[in-house]
Amino acid sequence: MQLAVRAGFVLLVAGLVSGAAMIVRGTVEKRTGTASRAYEVTGFIRDFHGITLHGVLVLPALAWCLSRTSLSEATRCRLVATAIVCYLLTAIAVLSFDLATRT
């Protein structure tokens, strides 16, 4: 559980930073253009933002579910670590896609 919570908080911070980046870009765009244009361009990393914010919920939930099984502690830790790596790789892939398709 401790590993899942720590990784979840790292992902949460990444989500907060990406949200702040969207706010900064939207504020600059609104001051130099129109409000509708600001809404168009601020969501360029919204998928990454959403995925990383939910990591703090998903990973500990997985650890909690695994703690209710008869698996050994070492096996549960390996499964949680594998899930964390998969979640991070997914977040990186989504960020790459978001940045490649931004307007």
PASE-888521 format. One record per residue: x, y, z of N, C-alpha, C in turn; residue number from 1. Coordinates in pm, 1 decimal, always signed. Each point is the difference from the previous one (the first is absolute). Last residue first. Layout:
BEGIN
      n_c1      n_c2      n_c3     ca_c1     ca_c2     ca_c3      c_c1      c_c2      c_c3  resi
         X         Y         Z         X         Y         Z         X         Y         Z   NUM
...
***
This chain:
BEGIN
      n_c1      n_c2      n_c3     ca_c1     ca_c2     ca_c3      c_c1      c_c2      c_c3  resi
    -290.1   +2166.3   -3079.6     -27.4    +101.1    -102.9     +75.6    +125.0     +26.0   103
    +108.4    -549.2    +116.3     -50.9    +129.5     +49.8     -17.0     +98.6    -113.9   102
    +165.9    -476.5     +11.7    -123.3     +40.2     -68.6     -53.6    +134.4     +45.6   101
    +402.6    -207.7    +177.6     +12.4     -16.5    -145.3    -122.2     +51.3     -74.7   100
     +12.3      -7.1    +477.6     +91.5    +100.9     -51.3     +14.7      -8.8    -151.3    99
    -266.6    -323.6    +219.7     -57.4    +133.8     +18.2     +89.0    +108.2     -58.4    98
    +162.5    -444.7      +3.0    -108.5     +16.4     -96.7     -62.1    +140.2      +9.8    97
    +324.3    -112.9    +318.8     +61.4      +8.3    -133.2    -105.2     +21.9    -107.7    96
    -150.6     -79.6    +435.0     +62.0    +132.0      -9.4     +64.5     +18.6    -136.9    95
    -174.1    -421.5     +94.6    -108.7     +96.6     -18.1     +55.9    +141.7     -11.7    94
    +304.0    -344.9     +97.4     -53.1     -17.1    -136.1    -110.7    +101.4     -28.4    93
    +173.7     -16.9    +436.6     +99.8     +54.6     -92.9     -48.6     -10.6    -144.0    92
    -266.7    -196.3    +332.2      -1.7    +145.4     +14.1     +99.3     +65.8     -95.4    91
      -2.8    -469.3     +22.5    -123.4     +49.7     -62.0      -5.9    +151.9      +6.1    90
    +350.4    -210.6    +223.8     +18.5     -11.0    -144.7    -122.6     +49.4     -76.2    89
     -28.1     -21.2    +469.3     +93.2    +104.4     -42.2     +23.0      -3.2    -150.2    88
    -261.0    -341.3    +186.1     -71.7    +127.0     +10.5     +89.4    +115.1     -45.7    87
    +192.0    -428.9     +28.1     -97.4      +6.3    -110.2     -74.6    +133.4      -0.3    86
    +288.8     -83.3    +360.8     +77.6     +16.6    -123.5     -93.9     +11.7    -119.9    85
    -200.6     -97.8    +408.8     +53.6    +136.1      +1.5     +78.7     +27.0    -127.9    84
    -160.0    -434.2     +74.2    -109.8     +90.7     -32.7     +48.0    +145.1      -4.8    83
    +304.2    -325.2    +143.9     -27.9     -17.5    -143.4    -111.1     +93.6     -44.4    82
     +93.6     -16.2    +456.8    +111.0     +63.6     -71.6     -19.5     -10.0    -150.6    81
    -306.9    -226.3    +271.8     -18.6    +144.9     +12.6    +110.7     +73.6     -74.5    80
     +37.7    -465.3     +20.1    -116.0     +37.9     -82.0     -25.4    +150.3      +5.0    79
    +337.1    -180.2    +278.1     +39.4      -7.5    -140.8    -115.1     +40.5     -91.6    78
     -90.4     -28.6    +458.4     +90.0    +112.8     -27.5     +44.6      +1.3    -145.5    77
    -256.0    -366.7    +149.9     -82.0    +122.7      -5.5     +86.6    +121.6     -31.7    76
    +220.9    -405.7     +71.2     -75.3      -4.0    -125.3     -85.4    +125.0     -15.6    75
    +229.3     -56.2    +406.0     +95.0     +24.0    -109.1     -70.4      +1.7    -136.1    74
    -249.4    -114.3    +385.9     +35.3    +142.8      +0.0     +93.7     +32.7    -115.7    73
    -325.3    -418.4     -68.6    +104.2     +38.8     +95.2     +30.3    +149.3     -13.7    72
    -492.7    -198.8    -112.2    +134.2      +9.0     -57.1    +100.8     +41.3    +106.8    71
    -496.8     -55.6     +19.3     +88.9     -90.0     +73.8    +142.4      +0.9     -55.1    70
    -362.1    +428.1      -4.4     +20.4    -131.3     -61.6     +92.9     -84.7     +86.9    69
    -122.4    +467.1     +69.0    -111.9     -86.3     +37.6     +11.1    -140.6     -61.2    68
    +301.8    +361.6     -97.3     +19.6     -36.5    +140.6    -110.6     -91.7     +50.5    67
     -13.6    +188.5    -439.1     +96.1    -109.5      +9.4     +22.6     -43.7    +144.4    66
    -275.1    +373.9     -81.5     -64.0    -122.8     -51.8     +93.7    -119.5     +10.5    65
    +176.5    +419.4    +113.1     -99.7     -41.6     +99.2     -68.6    -129.3     -44.1    64
    +298.8    +203.4    -298.9     +72.5     -56.9    +114.9     -97.4     -50.4    +105.8    63
    -184.5    +227.9    -367.0     +54.8    -128.8     -41.6     +72.7     -67.7    +116.2    62
    -149.0    +431.5     +70.6    -115.3     -90.8      -8.0     +44.8    -138.8     -43.3    61
    +320.5    +350.2      +4.4     -32.3     -50.8    +133.4    -121.4     -92.9      +1.2    60
    +109.3    +186.1    -423.0    +107.6     -84.9     +51.8     -24.4     -46.4    +144.2    59
    -313.0    +302.0    -218.3      +5.7    -132.4     -62.0    +104.5     -89.6     +65.5    58
     -57.8    +465.5    +128.6    -114.9     -82.8     +37.3     +16.3    -144.1     -47.5    57
    +318.7    +334.8    -103.3      -3.7      -1.9    +146.6    -120.3     -79.6     +51.3    56
     +58.1     +81.6    -467.6     +95.3     -98.3     +49.8      -2.3     -11.8    +151.4    55
    -246.3    +322.4    -279.7     -69.4    -117.9     +50.6     +93.3    -109.6     +51.1    54
    +157.4    +412.6    -198.8     -76.3     +32.0    +121.1     -67.1    -123.1     +59.4    53
    +233.8     -34.6    -413.6     +90.1     +13.0    +114.3     -74.5     +35.3    +128.3    52
    -244.4     -34.2    -407.2     +59.3    -128.7     +36.3     +86.8     +12.6    +124.1    51
    -188.4    +396.1    -184.1     -99.6     -88.9     +59.2     +57.6    -131.9     +46.4    50
    +280.0    +306.3    -231.1     -44.3     +59.1    +126.4     -98.3     -93.6     +71.0    49
    +130.9    -105.2    -435.8    +109.0     -26.1     +94.4     -37.4     +49.6    +138.9    48
    -296.8    +108.4    -338.2      -2.1    -144.8     +21.7    +108.2     -41.1    +100.3    47
     -25.4    +454.0    -143.7    -106.0     -35.5     +93.6      -7.3    -150.3     +27.4    46
    +295.1    +331.3    -264.7     +48.9    -114.6     +76.7    -105.0     -47.9    +100.5    45
     -96.8    +356.7    -307.8     +94.0     -79.7     -78.0     +61.2    -116.5     +77.0    44
    -351.7    +373.7     +83.7     -18.0    -141.7     +25.0     +99.7     -89.6     -69.6    43
     -36.0    +490.0     -37.9     +44.3     -40.2    +133.9     -10.0    -148.9     +23.9    42
    -136.3    +258.3    -407.1    +141.0     -38.3      +9.5     +41.4     -51.3    +137.9    41
    -457.4    +148.7    -110.8     +44.6     -93.7    -103.4    +140.1     -52.6     +27.0    40
    -194.6    +342.4    +271.9     -56.3    -132.2     +30.0     +44.3    -104.8    -101.7    39
    +128.4    +445.8     -75.5     +66.5     -49.5    +121.6     -52.5    -138.2     +36.8    38
    -207.5    +234.1    -349.7    +130.2     -53.5     -42.6     +75.8     -57.1    +119.9    37
    -403.4    +219.6     +87.4     -26.4    -125.7     -70.5    +130.5     -63.9     -48.6    36
     +15.8    +426.6    +203.7     -27.0    -104.7     +98.3     -25.1    -134.3     -69.5    35
    +314.7    +355.0    -247.9    -137.7      -7.5     +46.7     -16.1    -114.2     +99.3    34
    +469.2    +254.1     -71.3     -98.6     -35.1    -102.3    -139.8      +4.6     +57.2    33
    +395.9     +95.6    +256.1     +46.1     +41.1    -132.6    -102.3     -28.2    -109.8    32
     -77.4    -111.9    +462.1     +44.4    +140.2      +1.8     +40.9     +49.1    -137.4    31
    -123.8    -452.1     +61.2    -117.0     +85.1     +21.8     +39.1    +147.4      -1.4    30
    +340.0    -328.3     -28.8     -79.6      +4.2    -123.5    -121.0     +91.8     +15.1    29
    +270.4     -78.8    +377.8     +75.2     +76.9     -99.6     -82.4     +15.0    -127.2    28
    -180.1    -273.8    +331.0      +1.8    +139.5     +44.8     +72.4     +89.0     -99.5    27
      -2.1    -468.0     -71.6    -131.8     +57.9     -22.3      -6.5    +146.1     +39.8    26
    +394.6    -246.3     +87.5     -17.5     +19.5    -143.8    -134.6     +64.7     -31.1    25
     +86.2    -112.3    +447.2     +90.9    +106.5     -44.8     -19.6     +27.1    -148.1    24
    -237.7    -360.4    +183.9     -52.0    +127.6     +49.7     +85.8    +115.6     -48.7    23
    +143.9    -437.5     -94.1    -118.0     +33.8     -80.5     -58.7    +133.5     +43.5    22
    +356.9    -170.8    +248.7     +46.5     +38.7    -133.6    -117.2     +38.4     -89.4    21
     -94.2    -174.4    +425.6     +52.4    +136.6     +10.5     +49.5     +50.1    -135.0    20
    -137.0    -445.1     +26.4    -114.8     +89.4     +13.8     +43.5    +145.1      +9.2    19
    +331.3    -329.5      +2.3     -58.8     +11.6    -134.0    -123.9     +89.2      +2.1    18
    +203.6     -90.5    +410.4     +89.1     +81.9     -82.1     -56.6     +16.2    -140.1    17
    -225.2    -288.6    +291.6     -16.2    +139.1     +43.5     +87.6     +93.7     -82.5    16
     +39.8    -463.3     -73.8    -129.8     +48.6     -44.8     -24.0    +144.8     +38.0    15
    +386.4    -213.7    +159.7     +10.7     +17.9    -145.8    -131.3     +52.9     -57.3    14
      -1.0    -115.6    +451.9     +79.0    +121.7     -20.9     +17.3     +27.1    -149.4    13
    -207.7    -401.5    +116.8     -86.4    +113.6     +32.7     +73.2    +131.5     -22.0    12
    +242.5    -400.3     -41.2     -88.0     +22.8    -115.1     -93.2    +118.3     +23.5    11
    +264.4    -130.1    +356.0     +87.6     +50.4    -105.9     -81.3     +29.0    -124.9    10
    -223.2    -206.0    +351.4     +24.4    +141.1     +28.0     +96.3     +62.0    -100.7     9
     -92.9    -462.8     -29.6    -120.3     +77.5     -27.4     +20.2    +148.2     +24.1     8
    +341.2    -302.1    +119.3      -6.6     +16.4    -145.6    -122.4     +82.1     -39.8     7
     +36.8    -106.6    +454.8    +110.8     +88.5     -42.0      -1.9     +24.9    -150.0     6
    -309.4    -306.8    +176.4     -33.3    +136.7     +40.6    +109.8     +96.9     -43.1     5
     +70.7    -460.8     -73.5    -108.9     +49.8     -85.3     -34.8    +144.4     +33.2     4
    +316.5    -225.8    +271.1     +54.0     +22.0    -134.3    -105.7     +60.4     -92.1     3
    -136.8    -135.4    +428.7     +88.2    +116.6      +9.4     +58.5     +36.1    -137.3     2
    -258.9    -391.3     +50.2     -83.2    +119.2      +0.0     +87.6    +125.4      +0.0     1
***
